[in-house]
C-alpha cells in the first residue's frame, strides 16, 4: 500500500493534490505540475541525504492516491505528513497507509517517536488520528514541541505515536503486516 516516491506518479498526484479540499493541508504545495515535479525530485534527494522519508500511498490496484512522509527527522523523532486525494477519503486508506508506514519507521528505520501536527481547523484529520488506538494527544506531554509548532499564524494540535505503544498495539491486535513495496 506504500512505496518509494517516483517521478512517474507526479501527474496523478498533482491532480489529486490541487483539489481545494486537499491543497490547504499539504505541506509542500505546488501551483503547477512542473513545480510539483521539482518538489518531488527534491524530496527524493532529501531522503537520500537522510533528512526525511517519503512514500507514495497506493490503492489496491497500485494507483497513487496520496503521500505519507516523515519530516524534520532528529534524534529518532520526526513529523508525519499525510494527504490522500478526495476520491479516496473515507475508504480506510489513511489507516492502512499509516500502519504500513509505521511498521517501516519503527521496525526498519528505528524511529522512536512520530509526531503529528494537525491544524485545529482540520477536523477530518483530528478525528482520523483520534480513532487510532496507539495515537496520543501530546499538547501537554511535549510543551516545547507544542509551542514550537504554534509560533506562526496557524494553530495546531500535537499528537504522538511512540514505537513502544505501536509495538504493543501490534502484539495485542495480532495486526497483520501491511504490504510495503520498497523497490526503487
N, C-alpha and C positions, 0 to 999 in steps of 0.2 A: 504493500500500500504506500510505501515511500521509496524514493530512490535519489541518488546524487543528482544535482542540478545539471541541466543540459541545455545548451543554447537552442537546440532544435524545438524545444517546447515553448519558447518565448512568445510566439504568435498567439497560441491558445491561452496562455496565462495572462498576457497583456489584455486580451479581450475580456477576460473574467475580472481582472483587477480594476479596470476603469469603470465598472458598474458603480453608480452612486451609492449603493448600499454597502459596497466593499471598500472603495477607494479611501474614505476618510480614516479607515482603521489599518491601512497598510503603512509599514514603516518606511520602505524605500519606494516612494511614489515616482512615477514616470508619466510625462504628458504625451509621449509618442512611443511608438514601437521601437524606434532606433534608440531612444533613451533607455527603454526597458532592457533592450539587448545589451547595451553598455553596462547598466547597473548589474545585470545578471553575470556578465563576464567579471566585473569587479568582485562580486560575491564569491564566485568560484575561485578567483585568485586569492581573496582574503581567507578562504577556507584552507587553501594550500599553505598559507602562512600561519595557520593555527589561531586566527583571530575570531572565527565564527564557524558554525556548522550549519549548512543549508541543504534542505531536501525538498523534492517535489512530492506533493501528495497526489496519488493516483486513485482513480475509481477502480471497480472490479475488472474493468476491461483494459486497464493500463493507460487510460487517458489522463493527462494532467488536469487537476481541478483546483490546485492551490499550492501554497508553500508552507513549510514549517522550518523555523530557524532557531538557533541558539546564538544570541548576540552578546557582545561585551564579556567574553569569557575571561575570568580572572579568579585565581585561587579555587579552582574546581567548581565555580558557580558561573551562571550566565542567565541571560534574559530570553525567555521564549517569545517568539513572534510567529503567529499563525494567521493565515487568511485562506478562506475557501470561497470559490465562486458561488454566487447567489443560487444558480440552479441546483446546487448540491447542499444547500442549507437544510438542516432538519432531517437528514437522512443517515446520521450516525458516522459520517466520515471523520468528523473532528475528533471524536474519542478514539476511533480506530487508529488514526494517524498519530495522535499523541502517544498512545500506548506503544506503537512501533518505534517512535522516536525516543521515548523514554527508555525502552529496552536498550536501544543503541547507546544512548548517552550514559546511562547508569552502569550497564554491564560491559560495554565495549570501550567507551571513551573515559570512564572513571570520573564522570562529573558527579559532584556530591549534592548540590542544590540547584534547582532550576527555579528562577523567579518568573512570575508573570505580572506584567504591568498592564492592568486593564483600565481603559478610560472609564471614568464614572458615568459617562453618557452611553457607553456600550453595554446596555442591559443584556443583550443576547449573549455576549461573551462572558459576562459575570455569571449568568445563570448556567451556562455550559460548564464553567470552571467549578462552580459550587456543586454540580451534580457528581463530580469525580471524587470518589471516596478518599483518595490519598492527597488531595489538594487542600491546603490550609490557607485561610486568610492570614496575612502576616504583617499588617499595618503596624501593630504594636510590638510584635516579636523582633522586627528589624527596623527600628525607628530611624536609624541613619540612612538606610536604603530607601525607606518610605519618604523621608524628607528630600533625598536626592532626586527621586523621580517626580516630585511635585514642586520643582523650582520654577517651572515655566507657567504658561497661561492655562494649560490643561490640567485637570485634576485626575489622579489615578488611585486605584486600589492596588495593593501589593499582595500577591499570592505566592506560595512556595510549594514545591514538591521536593521533598528530601529523598535521597536514594533509599535510606532505611525504611521509610514509610511506604515507598513504592514497592520495594522488595517484599515487605510484609504483606502488602495487598496481593501481590502476585502469588505468594505462597498460600495465603488464605483462600483466595478465589480459585487457585489452580488455573489461572488465566493462561490460555494457550498463547504461545509466541506468535505474534502477528508477522506476516511475511515482510521482510525488508530486502529490497533489491539494491545491492550496493555495487553493481557493476559501474565502471567508469564510463 
